[in-house]
Amino acid sequence: MAHYGLPDTPPMDRHKWFFGFTEAREFLEAQTRHHPLTIEQMVANEKPKPALVRGIHRLRWPGERYLNRYAHTLWVLYRKTA
């Protein structure tokens, strides 16, 4: 587990990064504590699938569990505060 996750301050020698949606969201939110930024918008994308399938998956894996399983891209829009 030493090479999993996405810490907000990178380790000295890290060549591989393995992380899910939750770690990516936490990393992006942590940047607002290190830099003069605020998050204006954060959007997760997933592969298109029928609404019924998406609904069943959301029932089976509620909340962030769904995004950890199916989100493949996380976009964030920062606003510089200073």
C-alpha positions in Angstrom: 0.0 0.0 0.0 3.0 2.3 0.1 2.5 3.3 -3.5 -1.2 3.9 -3.4 -3.0 7.2 -2.9 -2.4 10.7 -3.9 -0.9 12.8 -1.0 -1.1 16.5 -1.3 2.7 16.8 -0.9 4.5 14.3 -3.1 7.0 11.8 -1.7 10.7 12.2 -2.7 10.9 9.2 -5.0 7.5 8.3 -6.5 7.3 6.9 -10.0 3.9 5.3 -10.0 0.6 6.8 -8.8 -2.4 4.6 -8.0 -5.5 6.5 -6.8 -9.3 6.6 -7.0 -11.8 9.4 -7.2 -11.8 10.1 -3.4 -8.0 10.5 -3.3 -8.1 12.7 -6.4 -10.9 14.9 -4.9 -9.0 15.2 -1.6 -5.8 16.1 -3.4 -7.5 18.9 -5.4 -9.2 20.2 -2.3 -5.9 20.2 -0.4 -4.4 22.5 -3.1 -6.7 25.3 -1.8 -4.9 25.0 1.6 -1.4 25.3 0.0 -2.1 28.0 -2.6 -4.4 31.0 -2.8 -7.2 29.2 -4.7 -10.8 28.4 -4.3 -12.7 25.7 -6.1 -15.4 27.2 -8.5 -16.5 23.9 -10.0 -15.6 20.2 -9.8 -17.0 17.7 -12.3 -16.5 13.9 -12.6 -17.0 12.3 -16.0 -17.8 8.6 -16.7 -18.3 6.5 -19.8 -21.8 6.9 -21.3 -24.2 4.2 -20.3 -28.0 3.8 -20.4 -29.8 5.7 -17.6 -31.4 2.5 -16.2 -27.9 0.9 -15.9 -26.5 4.0 -14.3 -29.4 4.2 -11.9 -29.0 0.5 -10.8 -25.3 1.1 -10.3 -26.0 4.2 -8.2 -28.3 2.2 -6.0 -25.8 -0.6 -5.6 -22.8 1.7 -4.9 -24.2 4.9 -3.4 -22.5 8.2 -3.1 -18.7 8.4 -3.6 -18.5 4.6 -3.9 -20.2 5.0 -7.4 -17.7 7.6 -8.4 -14.7 5.6 -7.2 -15.9 2.8 -9.3 -17.0 4.6 -12.5 -15.5 8.1 -12.8 -12.6 8.2 -15.1 -11.9 12.0 -15.3 -12.2 14.6 -12.6 -12.1 18.3 -13.7 -11.7 21.2 -11.4 -11.9 24.9 -12.0 -9.9 27.0 -9.6 -10.2 30.7 -9.0 -7.1 32.6 -7.8 -8.0 34.4 -4.6 -5.0 36.7 -4.2 
